[in-house]
């Protein structure tokens, strides 16, 4: 593929599983087949570790691995980015599961999910339909808080466009926006992802007044965990940042934050900010209140004050 500026991040960022700075988290013993539980910067009251239940289900014509933990009427559904598996979220998932029921899955050909056979050209709309079928097979109805990172942001948008009645809130973490400066085709799990068709599937999405948090990286073309710099041009970076900011207009109740000291994979660079954003959203849903004005000021450089 032709990697252009920040678009390269969506492909390359997931090729490495970075070490985590002790300044961000202290890792405890992992639960088999589950993410590792972090201890956030702020003091955390000890609670029982979430118990994760994993299964591979056939739904929508494919087999996909899904793992869930926690309880409650609201379910957090995490959609990883291109090439990324559930392990990319190991620093935040335990905190999510202590907040609400939490599920994460791997698309075909990634992690424990068997590859699609035969391989084919896919898009965010197809991935969204397959996610919906997977949630149905796992008896996960909603209301849902959908959390999408990078290409997972396009899938999240397509999911909302098609199944909006099931969505109670949305968090976009460095989400790819429709028609960012992208090559037409990416590769994932042996399949080919059509980004133009993905953009068309994601473009109609609007949340109305459903709460939305948009987390944007302070340095989207860099890595703070030992990976390479991605070398985007000034125009590429400006375009990416503009699309990140514009995503806040997808809801009349939104918060936009440029997360300090973060690159594209915010869930690794600043897991505390991602955890705080999800907890904020779940609290607003449970209490039927609006997102607070200038939310997440402790984590972000540019909170959106509506």
C-alpha positions, 0 to 999 in steps of 0.5 A: 500500500501507499502509506501517506503521512498519518495514515501510515500510523493506522497500519504500522502502529499495531506491528509492535506491542510496546513496553509500558513505562513504569510511570504509566502503570505497574503490571500485576500477574495476568489472568490467562487469556485476559489483558493485564491489569494496570494500577493507574497513577492515582490511588485506586481502591483495591477490588477483585480482579474481573473474571474474563470469559472467552469464546469463539462464536460463528455469526454473520458467516465468520468465526470471531473470538470475544471476551467479556467481564464485569456486570451492569446494564451498560456494556462497553464494546471495544473495537481495536484498530487495524491489525490490532488484537485485544492485547493492545488494550490490556492496560485499560480493560480491567478498569473498564470491566470494574466500571461496566460489563466490558467486551472486546473481540478480534476480527477474522484472522487476528488473535484467536479468531480464525481467518476468513475462508476464502479471503476477500475484500472487506470494509467497515460496513461489513465489519460492523455487520459482523460485530452486530451478529457476534454480539447477538450470538453472545446475547449482548443486546445493549445499551452499548458504549462503543469504543473505537481506535484508529480503523476501529473508529470507522467500524464504530461509525458504521456500526452507529449508522446501522444500529444507532438504537443500540448505542448509548455512547461513543468514544473515538480514540484517534479514530480514522475519519471518513476520507482521511488521506488514505490509501484505498486498500489496507491488509488485515488478517489475510483480507483486503480492507477497502478504505473508500467503501469503509468511508462511505459506510461510516459517513452517514453516522450522527449521534444526535444528543447521544454522548460522545468523547473524542480523544486525539493524540498530541503527537499523532505521528510519533511514538512514545514507547520506542517505536518509529516516528511515522514521518507525516508531512505538516499537511498530513498532520494538519488534515488528521488533526482537523478531522479529529476535531471535526468528529466532535460535531457528530453529537450535540453532547460531545467532549474533545480532548487532545491528550497530553504526552500521547501518540496514536496508540493513546491506550498505551501512552495514556491509559489513564485518560482513556479510562477516565473518558469511558468512566465519564461517559458511563456515569453520564449515561447512568445518571441521565446527565450531560457530559460536564463542560470542559471535561477531562481537563486533567488529561487533555490540552484542548478540552471542548467547552460547548 
